[in-house]
Amino acid sequence: NYGQMMKYYNDHRMPMKTINLYDKMKNENIAANPIIFVLVIDACAELGLQSRCRMIASQIPSSMLSNLQLRTTLIHMWGKVACVNEAKDIFDKINKPDSAEFNVMINAYGLNGMGYEAIQLYHRMPEEMRNEKSHVCVLNACSHSGLVNECRSIFRTIPNKSNYIYTTIIDCLSRSFFFDEAMQLIEEFERHQSPYLPMYMSLLSGARNRNDVSLARQITQRIKQLDHVSDDCLSSASVLFGNTLASSGDLEEASKLRLEMNQSGIGKKVGLSWTEVNGEIVEFRVKDRRHPRTKEIYDELHRIEKELIEHGHKFDASWITREMMPDETVASILNSHSERLALAYHFIQRPVPSHIQIVKNLRICGDCHGAIKLISKIRRCEIIIRDANRIHHFSDGKCSCNDHF
């Protein structure tokens, strides 16, 4: 029964309920088996906080670590929480890794911006072991590290290219603004297959990053013409197109599109960031003022704002996707993003931590990315942020993604 409930919670993305249920099992002196640990480890990976992962991992009996599924899930978890060395330690102790273990290790490298390590491991993998997931993981690692030539080279060697494989190289090309080449690949794919929506979403995301309104409009119209497009996908496409309009300065059309979305019941996903401080998991939304220490948090944000300006940061209004209110400034809007609130909460702790970890349910915006790079240098700390796409390791004014996000 515990296992069934944990699986239900995991399927519904409720990681804390899974972890709490595991704690209840312990309190009732019920021993966990490998399947229970797999479910709890999956929940920890979804939650994304290192301290919880370390706590659970320390409770796994060494006798269970020979279990294939448990071992693979542990590698996946460590990769998802930015602990690549821990993932590698497990992988390196495996005498003969199977394809699943190779794949999760390649993916762990890719998530953390270690594209060359992912490619090296992919080439170490016996060719007969490589499957669709192997190809997708290594191409995705290239995409997240800006390794476009390496991505092209690997793509050419793949014998049977699925829609997932095409989508991953199109994502890589779109991130580096090779839009013509990406569109040629879509045309090549569609000569023999039905259109596949994620390919167009990758293009649209790239167009938004480049503020290319013409391309974004073209892709959005194409998405609307596709068959069997869900409301969620239309919502995502509309939000990306609206953000492109707003960031290019066309606030009037962006507002009109937002009104149409509201009238049709299409809503924008609420941005959330969560982190752990002194054993407590704290969640923030944009412009959040629910926390008892809200005044201290916003005072700290004002201090950070002054430091950023002194060090040359220019707040980028192109990442504001709505009309500004009379009492707002560009800085006040961008400073109220959920990850900046979570970051400020860490900085009001005593002692101030030198290592900060935050998880976010959406992609990080360009201004937050640039500001947090600088904050890591000013405040001399390591900041790790996992967003919807990847993990960013900020340190000494640099990010592991090299701005490929």
Buried (B, 14 or more C-beta within 10 A) or exposed (E): EBBEBBBBBBEEEBBBBBBEBBEEBEEEEEEBEBBBBBBBBBBBBBBBBBEBBBEBBEEBEEEEBEBEEBBBBBBBBBBBBBBBEBBBEBBEEBEEBEBBBBBBBBBBBBBBBBBEBBBBBBEEBEEEBBBBBBBBBBBBBBBBBBBBEBBBEBBEEBEEBBBBBBBBBBBBBBBBBBBEBBBEBBEEBEEEEEBBBBBBBBBBBBBBBBBBBEBBBBBBEBBEEBEEBEEEBBBBBBBBBBBBBBBBEBBEBBBEBBEEBEEEEBEBEEBBBBBBBEEEBBBBBBEBEEBEBEEBBBEBBEEBBEBBEEEEBEBBBBBBBBEEEEEBEBBBBBBBBBBBBBBBBBBBEEEEBEEBBBBBBBBBBBBBBBBBBBBBBBBEBBBBBBBEBBBBBBBEEEBBBEEBB
